Amino acid sequence: MDITILGIESSCDDTSAAVLRNTTLLSNVIASQAVHQKYGGVIPELASRAHQQNIIPVVDTALKEAGITIDKVDAIAFTRGPGLLGSLLVGVSFAKGLSIANNIPLVEVNHLQGHILSHFVDMPDKELPHPSFPFLCLLVSGGHTQIVRVDSPSKMEIIGTTIDDAAGEAFDKCAKVMGLPYPGGPIIDRLAKEGDSKAFKFAKPHVEGEFDYSFSGLKTSFLYTLRDAVKENPNFIEENKADLCASLQHTIVDILLNKLIKASKATGIKDIAIAGGVSANSGLRNGILEAGKRRGWRTFLPELKFTTDNAAMIAVAGYYRYMAGELSSLDVSPVARIQDL
């Protein structure tokens, strides 16, 4: 029997709705919010207001593109957290209202688990390669950097995490120091292709946790390099922008992969995946492919459209929870922090 899942994602600044039949994607609609670019970061109040404006047309479009009506939906999967509380509240409240109005069960989804399970979304015209259980996933999403051991769709263990800044924050904060527009990560990735990754050396962390990360020292090292150089040459950043980006990206990717390699050795797991917004970074994608060839890994890179926040990943995570009978009650509340999930 086919199961149809409507997924709703509103954890940050993208409003998204998707429809899956089992794990096959029928539609995935995303409304992004350009309003935050002039502020150099996401403004929570503006984000929640935009979600209110976008959510009805986005869900309506997703259903129409999938060629189904709401009465054909078996369950509504929604992001409960982590994320911006105001943004989450819009998605959770809308999912509840839709559930009550149409007598459709609810399924709550951990946003980060959605990123990991995006590797199990199939396309209508092709079945994408999926990792086998257990596998390791390097999750680099917004404010989170984690190494997760995935034993099944419902059993995941975080074996490494950042103790301060995340990789995505390091990209965006360093980009801001250089005067690059928000979001800075994709711009650094583009400029890095034109620069010398060995032109500058930045600090690498030494943390107690065997698989844990830290990026605050790198960020500080980058800032001091620029501060001292600009004192001598006010045009230093503009003249060396490509080399700075290439060196920064190389350092971040090296930090990420070193811990991932250690985790693979310690666990003996050789199915390795990446997920989250930073998994779109070309340096990281190339780096994990090269490491995989040297170490006999089976590597899994998400399609670029599944790296950013999207409802397809929420729907596929919701599908597995629905099949396991893990339904949500109407008194569920959104949570901003992963510790509260």
Beta strands, then each sheet from edge to edge (+ up, - down):
strand 1: 4-9
strand 2: 14-21
strand 3: 24-32
strand 4: 75-81
strand 5: 106-110
strand 6: 135-141
strand 7: 144-152
strand 8: 155-161
strand 9: 271-275
strand 10: 298-300
sheet 1: 3+ 2- 1+ 4+ 5+
sheet 2: 8+ 7- 6+ 9+ 10+
end
